[in-house]
Amino acid sequence: MIEIYRIESVASEEAGGGVLRRIMVRADSLDKAKERARKVFSLARRPQSRDPEIESVRVLNGAGYEVFSISTRD
C-alpha cells in the first residue's frame, strides 16, 4: 500500500531551529522513505551544500507522527 511521507530538514539551534525544507514522498514502505531521508541528509551535510546548518532530517507518516529521524549527533 502506498503511503505519503513527509521528509523535513531541520536547522540547528544556533541557526534558529525549525524546518528549513519539506518534501513529500510517495512510497510503498517505510524503508524506502528512510532511504530517501538518508540521501537528503547526506546531501545537505556536504560542504558545498547551500544548507550546511541542517542538524537533522525526520520522516513523518501521513498522520503527522515522526517515524524516523537522523541527526548529526547519531
JODA-V481214 format. One record per residue. N is the residue number from 1. NEAR is the number of other C-alpha atoms within 12 Angstrom. Layout:
# JODA-V481214
N/NEAR, N/NEAR
This chain:
# JODA-V481214
1/8, 2/14, 3/19, 4/22, 5/32, 6/32, 7/40, 8/37, 9/37, 10/33, 11/27, 12/21, 13/13, 14/12, 15/15, 16/13, 17/16, 18/20, 19/23, 20/24, 21/24, 22/20, 23/21, 24/22, 25/26, 26/22, 27/23, 28/15, 29/18, 30/27, 31/17, 32/21, 33/33, 34/30, 35/22, 36/29, 37/36, 38/26, 39/19, 40/32, 41/33, 42/24, 43/20, 44/28, 45/25, 46/15, 47/12, 48/11, 49/14, 50/13, 51/24, 52/23, 53/29, 54/35, 55/31, 56/35, 57/42, 58/39, 59/38, 60/28, 61/27, 62/20, 63/12, 64/16, 65/14, 66/19, 67/23, 68/26, 69/30, 70/28, 71/25, 72/21, 73/10, 74/9
